[in-house]
Amino acid sequence: MGIVYLIGAGPGDAGLITVKGAEKLKECDAVVYDHLACVELLSTIRPDCKKIYVGKQAGHHSFQQGEINQILVECAQTCATVVRLKGGDPFVFGRGSEEIEALRQYNIPYAVIPGVTSACAVPESAGIPVTHRGVSRSFHVITGHTNTLSGEPVCNYRNLAESEGTLVFLMGLSHLQDIADGLMQAGKSPDTPAAVIADGTTDRQHTVRAPLGRIAQRVYESKLPSPAVIVVGATAAMQDVFLAEHIPKVGLTATQPLQTKLACGFARLGMRTEPVCTMQVRPTDSLYILDNELTRLGQYDWVVFTSQNTVRIFFEEMRKTQTDIRCLGSLHFAVLGSGTAAALRARGIRADFVPSHYTVAALATELTPVVGRSGQRVLLPRAVQGSPQLAAALRRTGVSCTEIPIYNVCGCPAAGAQHLDELDYLVFVSASGVRTFFAQMEQLGQQLPPHLHIACIGEVTRTALVQEHRNADIVAAENSVEGLLRAVGQYNINQINQHGGMQHDTHEKTACK
C-alpha cells in the first residue's frame, strides 16, 4: 500500500509551487493531475513515473469525481508514492476533502501539501490587492458556479452586495453576466470597480477592468479565455500596486520539450516566456540507410551523436529494426554536449568522449586526435542542417566517416509570433532555428521590433544570426540551456541596474471610466 500526497500546484506559474511540493513531485511513482495544474511541472518528474490526466473543464469533464477517487485508490494499491496534483490549493474549491474521504475508506495513508491559491495570487499578479488599509478590510472567495443542481443560487447575493470587502469569484467566467446581475439586483452599484484576470501568473495573463455594470460586455469583447478570476470591489480599481517593475517576457524558438525546459528555467529567474516558433523534428527518407548500417554496426569503431535528437532517433530505429543491443558492446561513443551525454546515459551508455566546449568546431578539433588513425570507421547520424566540419576533419586524417542525415528541422509559428512587440527578449538555441524563424518572418511579412534583445546559445548560432543581418545582444559562453539562462539572467540584471528595468506596456485593457 502506497501513500497519496495531495499537492497544490499553485495558480499557474510553474515557479509558484511550494518547495516541498516540487520535491515530492520529483520522487513520485504516479501523478494524477488536472486541467489547472501547470503542465510544465510534469517535465520535472521521473521518466518512469505514471502520468494520469483527469482534467475538468466547463462542459468537458473527462472524469467524474467518483472516478477520480477510484483512480487514486487504485494507484495507491500499486505504487509506493502517488501525487494528486491540483491547481491552486487542494481545498479551495478543489474537492480535496472528498478525495481524502475516499482514501480513508480504504485505509490509504495520505498527506497534504498546501498550494498558493489563485484567489489571492492572481489578483496580486495583476496589481490588485485583495485587502488594502482604508479601502478593503476583508475579502471573500466565492465559487463562480451560480446555481446548485436544484436550480437554487449557490451564494447569497444580498449578503455579498452589502459586504464592504473584496469579492473574488473562482471558476465563474461563463457565469459572469449572472454574477454581475445578481450583485446589482441585490443592491451593488453598477459603478463598482471590477476586474477579470485570465491565465493569471502565466505569460498569457490578460486583465480586463470595467465597472460592474459593463464588465461582462467588456470581457466578451476581449474574448478572454478560461480559467479566469473575477474581482469585484474598490481594490479592483487599484492598478499596479505590486508591479513597480516590469516582468520581462522572453520569446522562445525551440522544440516543444526544449521550450518546456526553458520556460521552467526562465520562471526561476522571474521571467515569463512565450513560444514564438515551435521547431519540429521530422525523420528523413534516409532512415533506410541508417537501418542498413545498423545491421553491420560491428564494422564501426565510433558512433558520434551531435544532438539529443540523433540519440533518440538512432535508438528508435534500433527498436523498430529489432537490432540486438549487444552489437553496441565494442563501439565507442562521442557526444557534442552534456545534454546529449545525458540522453545517451538514459539509455544505459556512458559517452567515451565529450569535448571541452560544446561546439562542432571543438568536437572536430579534440576528437580527431583520439579517433584519427587510418582504418578507423565512424558512423555520424546528424540533422540535414548539421555542419559538415566534423566529417571533413575526420576524413583528412584517413578516417572513414559515414554521414547519414536522419532528421530535418522545420518550424511553425506559435502564438507569440503575432505579439513580438510585447517581448523583451528573443532566444535562439540553434543555427537551424535562426534560419527557420527568419524564413517564417519573411513569409509572414513581419519585422523584429527595435527594442527586442536577441540571445543565442553559442558562436555557431551567433554566426547564423549574422548571416541573417542580425546582431546577438547575448551569446551564452557555455553551449547549454543552463549557460543560456545564466547569460540572459545576468544581462537582465545589468539592464535593471543601468536603466531601472525594461519599460514596456502591460497586457491590460482598462475600461473603468
N, C-alpha and C positions, 0 to 999 in steps of 0.2 A: 504494500500500500504506500503510495506516494503522498506528498504534501502539495497543496494548492496555494499559491500566492495570488491574492487579488491586488493588482498594482495599478495605480492611476498613472496614465501616460502623460498627463498634463494637457494643456489647452490646444496644442497643435504643433508648436515648435519642438523639434526633437531634443533641443537642449534644455527644455523645461521639465523633463522627467527628473525625479529625485535621484541622488547618487545611489541610495540604497536600492531603488527600483531598477536603475540601469545595471547595477552589479548583479542583481538576482536574475535579470533577463538574460544576461550573458551565460548564466550557468544552467538554465532550464533545459529539460528534455522535450518539452512540448509547450507551445504557446497558443492560446485561444484568444484571438483578437477581434476587435470590432471596427466599424467604419470610421469612428472618430479617433482611434489610436493611430499615431503617426507611423506611416509605413516605413519611414527612414529608420526607425528603431529596429526593424526586423533585420537590417543589414548587420547588426551587432551580435546576433545570436549565432550559436554554433551551426556549422553546415549540416550536421546530422539531426538538428532539432526539428521536431514535427511542428508544422505550421497549420493552424486550422482557422479559417475565416468564418465568422458568424455575424457579419455586419448587418446592421439595421439602418435603413434609410426610409424616409417617408414614402409610404406606398410600395416599398420594395424590401420587405422583411425576409431575409434569407432563412432565418430560423425563428421559431417561437421561443419564448424564454424557457419553457419547459424542456425543449430540445437542447438548448444551450446548457442547462443544468445537467442533463443526462450526459452530454459530451464531456463536461468537467469530471463527472463521476467516473466515466469510462477511462479517461486519460489518467486519472489518479490511480486506477487499478492496474495500469500497465507501465506507467512512467514514474520515476522517483521524484522528479520536481516538475510541477506544472505551473505555468504562469497564465493567469487570466488578465489580459492587458485591456484596460478600459480607458477611453478618452476622459480627460479631466480627472475628477476624483470618483472612485467607485461608488460612493454613497451620496453623491449629489445627482439625483435622478438617474443613477447608474444601475439600480436594481441589484447592487452588491449584496444587500441583506437577503434577498431571495436566493441567491446563489449559495450563500453561507448556509441557509436553512436546508438546502438540498444536500450539501456536503455533510452536515450534521446527521442527517437521516442515515447515512452510510458510514458514520463514524470516521470520516476522512479528515485528517488534520489540515488546518488552514492557517494562514497568516495574512494580515492586511498591511499593505504599504501605501499610505495616502498619496494622493496626487494633487497638483495645483489645479484648482477648479477654474473653469473658463468664466464663471460668474464674476470673478474679480480680475483675473489676468487679462481677459480680452478687452474689457473697457480700459484697463490701465495701458495696454499696448496702443490704444487709440488716443491716449492722453486724457482719459476721463476717470477721475477718482470716484469710487462708489460712495465715499464719505468725504466731507470737507468741512472744517470748522466754520460755522456761521452759515453754511449752505445746506448740508445734509448730515444729520447725526446718526443715521441708521440706513441700512439697505436691506432689501427683501428679495429673495430669489424665488422665482415662481416658474412652474412648468408652463411651457407655451401651448400645451395641449388644452384647448379651451373647453372641451366637453368630456364628460365621462361616457362610458358605454351606454348609459341610460339616457344620455342627452342633457344631463344637468351640468351647469357650469362647474369647472374644476375650482375656480377661485372666486372669492367674494370681492367683486369689483368695487363695491361700495367701501369696504374697509381699505382696499388698496388706494382708491381715489382720495380718501381722507388722510392717508398717510403722508407725512412730510418727508419721509425717507426716499432714497433712490430705489426704483423698481427695476429689477433685472429679470428678464424673461429668457429662458433657455428653450431650445427646440421649438421656437414659435414663428419662424419666418413665414410658413404657409398660412398661419392664422393671424398675421399682423393686423389686417384690417379689423378682424373680430376683436382683437385685444384693444386696439385704439378705440373702436366704437363702444366696447364695454366700459372702458375707463371714462370716456366722455359722457356717456349716458348716466354714469354714476356720479358725475359732478366734476370730473377732472377737466381743467381748462384746455381747450383746443390749442392754446398758445404754449402749453407746457413743453419745454425742450425735450427732444427725443433723438436717439441715435441708434443706428443698426450697423453692427460690425460683422462683416463676413470673413471667413477664413482667418480669424483672429490669431495673432502672434506668428503667422507664417508669412512667407514672401508674397503671398497672394492677397494679403489683407486689404480690404477696402471698407471705408466708412461713409455712410450717408447720414447727414444731420438735417433735421427739419422739425417744425412744431408738430405736436401730436396729431393735430387735425390733418396734416398733409404728409406725414411720414410714410404711410402705406403707398401713396401715389408716387412719391419720390423714389422709394425702393423699387417699385415696379418698373419705373422708367429707367433705373440704373441697372436692372437685371441682375441684382445681387444673387449669388449662389448660396446654397446651404452648405455647411452649417453657419448660423449667424446668431449673434447675441443682441437682444433688444434692451436698450436702456431708456428709462423714462424718469425725468426729474430734472431739477435745476442743474445738477452736475453735468448733465449731457450737453449743456451749452458751454462748458469749460473746455477749452482747446489747448492741447499740447502741454498739459501740466507736467507730464513726465518726459516730454520729448524735446528737451532742450538741445539734444544732439541728434543730428540726422543719422539714421541707421543705414550704413552702406549696403547697396544692393549689387550683387555680382551675377553677371550673365555667364552661363556655362555652355561650352561646346565640347561634348564628350558622349560616350556611350551611356546608356541608362544606368548600368551598375556603377560606372565611374562618377556619374552625376550624383548618385545617392551618397557615395563616399565623400565627394567634395562638399555636398550640402551639409553633411554632418560636421565636417571639419570647419567650414565657414561659420556654422551655427555656434561652435565653441568660441569663435572669435567675435561673436556678437554681430555677425553679418548675415544678411538674407541672400538667397540665391533664386535665380530664375532660369530655367532651361531656355536656351536660345536656338541651338542647333543640336539635334539628337543624332549622333553618329550610329550607324547600323553596320554591323559586320556580316557580310554575305559571302559564303563559300564560293569559290570559283569553279569553272569547269575543269580545272587542272587537278581536282582532287583524285581523279583516277590515276594520275601519275604518282601521287603520294601513296595510294593504295598498292600500286605495283612495287614501290620501294619498300613498303612495309614487309613484303614477302622476302626481301633479301637484306634486312637490317644487319644481319651478321657480317655483311661485307663492308660496313661503315665502322669508322673509329670514333667519330664525334657526331652529335646532333646539337645544333645551335638554335636556341629559341630567342627571338628578339622582342617578343611581346607575350602577354598573358593569353591573347587570342590564339597565337600559334600553339601554345601548350594545350589549350582546350580543344582545338580542332584536331590536333595530332592524336590525342588520346581518344577523342570521339571516333575517329576513323579506325583506330586500333580495335575499339569495341565493335564497331559495325562490321569490320572485316574478320572479327574473331581471331585477331593476331595474338599469339601466346605472349604474355607479358615477360616470360623468361628469356625471350630473344633480346631484351634490353640489357641483360646481365653484363655483357662485355663492352658496352658503349660508355663513352664519356659524354657529359652534358655541360654545355656552356650557355649562360643566360646573360641578358643585357642589364638587368637591374634587380633590385630587391623584390619588387612586386612579381616579376616573372619567376624569380627563385622561389618565392612563396607559393606560387601556383604549381610549380614543379614539386615542391616539398609536400603539398597537399595530396599529391598522387604517389607519395612514398619514395620519392627520389631526391637525393641531395645533389645540388649543382656542383660540378667539379671546378667550374671557373666562373667568376664574376669580376668584371673589370672594376678598376678603382673609381672611374667616373661612368655614369650611366648614359653613354653616348655610343653610337655606332663607330665613330672615329676611335674612341678609346678601346672599344672591343676589338676592332681591327688591329690596332697597334699592339695591344697587350696579348691577344690570343695567338697572333701569327707566330711568335717565337715558341709558344707552347705546342702548337699543332704542326708548325711549319717544317716538316721534313718530307721529302719526296716519298710518294707512295701512300700517304695518309688520305683517307676519304672522309669528307664532311657532308652531312645532309643538312640543308638550310631551308626549312619551310618559312615563308615570310608573306607579308602583305604585298599586294600588287604595287602599292605605293612605296614599298620598302627601298632603302638605299642599296645600290649595287657595290658600295665601297668595301664591305667586308669580303664578299665573294672575290672581288678583284684582287684584294690584298693577299688572300689565301692562295689564289692561283699563281700569283707572281713567285711564290715560294715552292711551287711544284705540287701543291696540294690539289687533289681532285675534289671540287666543290659542286654538289648538285643542288641548284636553287629551284624551289617549287613555289610559285605564287598561289597560296592556298585560300586566300580571302581578299576581299575588296572592301574598302571603307567608303560608304556614302552617307549622306546626311539629309535630314528633312527638317523643315522649320518647326520649332516648338513655339509655345505660347509667347515666350519672351521676345521672339523675333519682331513682333509688332509693337513692342514697347521699349525699344532701345534707348529712347530719350529718358526713361525712368531709371536706367542703370548708372552705376558709378564705375564699375569695373567690368571688363570682358576678359574671360580666361580661355586660353588655348592650351591643350595638352599634347598636341601632335602636329607635325607639319601637314599631314593629310587633313586634319581638322581645319587648319587655316585655309587650305585650298578649297575645301568643300564649303566652308562658311562664306567665303568671298564670292564663290560661284553662285551661291544661293542669293547673296545680296544683289549681285548683278541681275539675276533673273527677276527678283522682286522689285528692282529699281530703287533700292534703299541706299542710304549713306550713313556712315557712322557719325553720331553726334560728336562735336568737337571736344566736349568735356569728358569723354569716356577715356578711362585709363586702361591700357591693354597690358595684360600679364600673360606670360608664357612659361613653359616648362623646359628650359634648356636652349642651347645655341642653335640646334637644328630647327626647332620651331621658330626661333627668332629670325633665322635666315629666311624661312618661308614667309614670314611677315614682311621682311624687307622686299622680297620678290613681289609682294602684293602692294608695295609702296606704302607700307605702314611701319611705324616705329613702335617697339615694345617699351613701355614705361617700366615694366618689371620683368626681370629674367631670373628665374629660380636657379641658384647656383647648383643645387642638387636636383638631378633629374628624377624627381619622385613627387607623389602627392603631398607628402609632408613638407618637402622642400618648397613646393609652390605655396602651400598655406603659410609657411613661415615668412616667405618673401612678401606676399600680399599683406599679411598682418602687420609686418614691420613698416611697409610703405604707407599703410593707412594710418599707423601711429604717427609717422613723420608728417603726414598731411595735416593731422589734427594739431600737432604741435606748432606747425608753421602757419597754418591758415585758420585754425579754430574749427576744423572739421569740414566736411563737404556739404555745401548748401544745395539743397535740391527740393523740388516740390514734393510734398507728401501726397500719397494716393488717397485723397479725401475729397469728397464732394459735399459742400455745405449749402444748406438752404434754410437757415434759421430766421432770416429776416423777411 
